[in-house]
Amino acid sequence: MSVAKVIEITSQSPDGFEAAIQQGLDKAAESVHGIRHAWVKDHEVIVADDKVTQWKVSLKITFVLD
């Protein structure tokens, strides 16, 4: 039997949504093991001087407990 837990994180990158997702997963993997799924709950952009400067995502990450 396995038990899973879901956490929510946010991550942002100046290089787009995919980069923000990967950065968030990489950082989470430093302290959370057994990541099985990630769901992009929300996404947004940060604008300065009428230009997108950051892409931001909210992720729900599912991992199996040891």
C-alpha positions in Angstrom: 0.0 0.0 0.0 1.2 3.5 -0.7 0.2 6.9 0.6 0.6 10.1 -1.4 0.7 13.7 -0.3 0.0 16.8 -2.3 1.9 20.1 -1.8 1.5 23.4 -3.6 4.4 25.6 -4.7 4.9 28.6 -6.9 7.8 29.2 -9.2 8.7 31.9 -11.8 11.2 32.4 -14.6 12.1 35.0 -17.1 12.3 32.3 -19.7 8.6 31.2 -20.0 6.1 28.8 -18.4 8.0 25.6 -19.2 11.1 27.0 -17.5 9.1 28.0 -14.5 7.6 24.5 -14.2 10.9 22.8 -14.5 12.6 25.1 -12.0 9.8 24.5 -9.5 10.1 20.7 -10.0 13.9 20.8 -9.7 13.7 22.8 -6.5 11.0 20.6 -5.0 13.0 17.4 -5.8 15.8 18.7 -3.6 13.7 18.0 -0.5 10.8 15.9 -1.7 11.4 12.4 -3.1 9.1 10.1 -5.1 7.4 12.9 -7.1 4.7 11.2 -9.3 2.6 14.1 -10.7 2.5 17.8 -11.1 -0.5 19.8 -12.0 -0.4 23.4 -13.1 -3.1 24.9 -11.0 -2.6 28.5 -12.2 -0.4 30.6 -14.3 0.2 34.3 -14.7 2.7 36.8 -16.1 4.4 39.7 -14.5 4.5 42.9 -16.6 6.8 45.9 -16.5 6.9 48.7 -19.0 4.2 47.0 -21.0 6.4 43.8 -21.5 6.2 40.4 -19.9 9.2 40.1 -17.6 8.4 36.9 -15.6 6.2 33.9 -16.1 4.8 32.4 -12.9 3.1 29.1 -12.2 1.3 27.5 -9.2 1.9 23.8 -9.1 0.3 21.0 -7.1 2.9 18.3 -6.7 2.0 14.7 -5.7 4.6 12.4 -4.1 4.6 9.1 -2.4 5.4 9.0 1.3 8.3 6.8 2.5 
